[in-house]
Amino acid sequence: MKFLEKLTSKKGQVSMEIGILVAAAVAVAAIAAYFYASNVKNSASNTKQLQTAQSVHLTKLQTQQLKI
């Protein structure tokens, strides 16, 4: 209930507290976005490597079948 009293008061401290809360939320969102982008980049790289390995394996199998 003290928080509601602070919101209805006209003191500058409330503005500072809300500003700090918003700044913290922005910082958390920025950190989350960084890790999300990093994870997407790594996933794309891993997918490309997996596709390359699969195509090499498939080529080897096709070569072996042609020899038979």
C-alpha positions as a printed NumPy array, in Angstrom:
array([[  0.   ,   0.   ,   0.   ],
       [  2.922,   2.343,   0.54 ],
       [  3.734,   2.059,  -3.151],
       [  0.263,   3.313,  -4.102],
       [  0.669,   6.213,  -1.704],
       [  3.991,   7.061,  -3.343],
       [  2.416,   6.979,  -6.805],
       [ -0.284,   9.419,  -5.774],
       [  2.136,  11.781,  -4.048],
       [  3.739,  14.688,  -5.873],
       [  7.304,  13.986,  -4.781],
       [ 10.157,  13.749,  -7.255],
       [ 11.429,  10.555,  -5.665],
       [  8.563,   8.63 ,  -7.233],
       [  9.596,   9.784, -10.686],
       [ 13.13 ,   8.651,  -9.997],
       [ 11.947,   5.24 ,  -8.78 ],
       [  9.799,   4.757, -11.861],
       [ 12.707,   5.884, -14.032],
       [ 15.006,   3.345, -12.397],
       [ 12.387,   0.627, -12.887],
       [ 12.015,   1.492, -16.58 ],
       [ 15.801,   1.609, -17.023],
       [ 16.123,  -1.819, -15.428],
       [ 13.413,  -3.202, -17.72 ],
       [ 15.186,  -1.79 , -20.774],
       [ 18.507,  -3.267, -19.63 ],
       [ 16.952,  -6.72 , -19.151],
       [ 15.287,  -6.506, -22.576],
       [ 18.596,  -5.526, -24.202],
       [ 20.425,  -8.436, -22.562],
       [ 17.683, -10.866, -23.604],
       [ 17.778,  -9.562, -27.188],
       [ 21.56 ,  -9.992, -27.322],
       [ 21.39 , -13.622, -26.189],
       [ 18.469, -14.313, -28.517],
       [ 20.374, -12.935, -31.51 ],
       [ 23.494, -14.822, -30.478],
       [ 21.529, -18.059, -30.199],
       [ 19.9  , -17.559, -33.613],
       [ 23.309, -16.932, -35.19 ],
       [ 24.763, -20.085, -33.616],
       [ 21.735, -22.133, -34.669],
       [ 22.101, -21.004, -38.269],
       [ 25.788, -21.905, -38.225],
       [ 25.101, -25.329, -36.715],
       [ 22.345, -25.997, -39.25 ],
       [ 24.672, -25.146, -42.126],
       [ 27.351, -27.483, -40.763],
       [ 24.787, -30.262, -40.312],
       [ 23.499, -29.851, -43.868],
       [ 27.045, -29.965, -45.218],
       [ 27.819, -33.134, -43.25 ],
       [ 24.612, -34.776, -44.444],
       [ 25.299, -33.926, -48.091],
       [ 28.834, -35.338, -47.822],
       [ 27.489, -38.516, -46.235],
       [ 24.802, -38.819, -48.909],
       [ 27.396, -38.353, -51.656],
       [ 29.527, -41.128, -50.162],
       [ 26.522, -43.457, -50.027],
       [ 25.624, -42.711, -53.634],
       [ 29.217, -43.353, -54.708],
       [ 29.237, -46.691, -52.91 ],
       [ 25.954, -47.699, -54.516],
       [ 27.255, -46.864, -57.951],
       [ 30.269, -49.137, -57.356],
       [ 27.998, -52.062, -56.543]])
